[in-house]
Amino acid sequence: MKPLGPIPPGFEAIDGELAIGDTPVSDLVGRVGRTPLFVYSRERIARRFAELRAAMPGRLKINYAIKANSFAPLLEYVSSLADGLDIASGGELEMVRATGFHLSRVSFAGPGKRDEELEAAIAAGVTLNLESENEAERALAIAERLGETPRFAVRVNPDFELKGSGMKMGGGAKPFGVDAERVPALIQSIIAAGCDFRGLHIFTGSQALSVDAVIDMQAKVLDCADRLAREAGVILPKLNMGGGFGIPYFPGDEPLDIGAVGAALEDRFETLPETLSQAELFIELGRYLVGEAGVYLTRIVDRKDSYGETYLVTDGGLHHQLAASGNFGTVVRRNYPVAIASRFEAEPDEIVNVVGCLCTPLDRLADKAHLPRAQAGDIVAVFCAGAYGASASPSAFLGQGPAIEMLI
Ligand SMILES: *Cc1c(COP(=O)(O)O)cnc(C)c1O
C-alpha cells in the first residue's frame, strides 16, 4: 500500500457522496453532462484570501500569479480579491484584459518576452519585470517608438534560494532575472533612459511548506532589495517579494504556518530601511490561493485485474492532471489526495491503482491506494486540483481534449 496525500480540510459528504460547496458531485457532473470535470469553489478561494489577509501585515499586498489557473470565470473572481495580477505571457495579458482588471496593477515577468508582447504590455501600462539587460534595451526602443513612458521593474536573480522549494528559481545560474551584482547598474541605466521605475521583483521558488524556510527567504529578500537599492542610489517605490507558499499535496505534508510567517513579516516591517520605507510591498502567490479550491472529477470506465493487482481505469488522466500523475517537476512519484467521490463515506477495503485512459504507463492517478471498493460508473476525485491542473497539462495528447471547468 502507498499512502494518499491529505484531503484538504472541510470536504463533507452528502448522502454518502463527496460534496463541493453544498452540492454532491453527481449533481455537479449532471449539470455539465460529462466527466472529466474540474470544479473550483469560490467559497474556498474567498476563505483562503480572508485567512491570508488576517495573518499578514495590513501593509502587505497580495498578487495572484495567473499561470496557476487562468480559467476565465475563476480569474475574474480572483482578480476581485487580489491587489494585483502577475502574468508571464502576452496570452495571459489578453486573459487579464478580458476581465476588465486595471492593467496598471499587472506585472509581466518571464524570460523570452517577444517584441509584440513587450509592445502590448507597454501600451497597456503593464509593469515589465525585466529579465535581462537586452530585454531592457528592446523594451526601451519599443517604448520610444510608441511614445510611451514604460513602467519597469527589475527582476533579480538573487544569490540565495528558497530552501526546500519544489521548484527553485533563484540562486546560481538561471534563465530568470538579472544576476544581483548587475542589478544596480541596470537600475541606473533604465532610470537614466527615462522609464517609470517600479522597483524590484525577487522570486526565489515555489511550494515551500517550511515556515523557517519562508521566513528566512523573506528576510533575505528584504536585505537584498535594500542592498541593491542602496548601491543604485534609489528609494524603491515597490518590491515584489516573491511567494513560494506551498500547499500539502503528499502524505506527511503539513500546511504552512502562515500565522508565523505573518508575525515575522510584521516584525520586519517595523524596522524597514529607508530604501523600503515608502515601498508598496507585495507577495505573489498562485497555488496557495487556488490550489485547494479545486477538485478534479473523473469517472471509472473499467475495472480490471492484472497479475494480482486491480486497476480502476478512468476517463481522465495526465492530460488534465499532469502534476497528480507525477510528471510535472517531481522526482519520486507520490500520491496526491484521491478519493472515490461517489462513496466518500465508505471504508477503504482494497488496494487499487487508479489510472487514466491514456495509452502510456505514465498515466497514473494513484498507486496502490487503499480505497473503498469501486466499479465502473463510480466517480474519482483528485484534490488539490485548482492550480497547475487544466492550465499545465497536455490536453491535446492522444486526442483527448480538455476537461470541462466550472466555478461554483
Ligand atoms: C509560477 C510563479 C509564481 C506562482 O508560483 P506558485 O507556486 O503557484 O505560488 C509566482 N511568481 C512567479 C515569478 C512564478 O514564476
The ligand as an SDF file (V2000), in Angstrom:
LIG
                    3D

 15 15  0  0  0  0  0  0  0  0999 V2000
    4.9750   30.3750  -11.0120 C   0  0  0  0  0  0  0  0  0  0  0  0
    5.2700   31.6460  -10.3720 C   0  0  0  0  0  0  0  0  0  0  0  0
    4.5350   32.0580   -9.2570 C   0  0  0  0  0  0  0  0  0  0  0  0
    3.4690   31.2000   -8.6350 C   0  0  0  0  0  0  0  0  0  0  0  0
    4.0020   30.0730   -8.0380 O   0  0  0  0  0  0  0  0  0  0  0  0
    3.0910   29.2130   -7.0290 P   0  0  0  0  0  0  0  0  0  0  0  0
    3.9730   28.1320   -6.5920 O   0  0  0  0  0  0  0  0  0  0  0  0
    1.9010   28.7530   -7.7800 O   0  0  0  0  0  0  0  0  0  0  0  0
    2.6990   30.1350   -5.9260 O   0  0  0  0  0  0  0  0  0  0  0  0
    4.8100   33.2800   -8.7280 C   0  0  0  0  0  0  0  0  0  0  0  0
    5.7520   34.0790   -9.2700 N   0  0  0  0  0  0  0  0  0  0  0  0
    6.4940   33.7170  -10.3300 C   0  0  0  0  0  0  0  0  0  0  0  0
    7.5190   34.6350  -10.8650 C   0  0  0  0  0  0  0  0  0  0  0  0
    6.2820   32.4990  -10.9150 C   0  0  0  0  0  0  0  0  0  0  0  0
    7.0360   32.1230  -11.9660 O   0  0  0  0  0  0  0  0  0  0  0  0
  1  2  1  0
  2  3  1  0
  2 14  2  0
  3  4  1  0
  3 10  2  0
  4  5  1  0
  5  6  1  0
  6  7  2  0
  6  8  1  0
  6  9  1  0
 10 11  1  0
 11 12  2  0
 12 13  1  0
 12 14  1  0
 14 15  1  0
M  END
$$$$
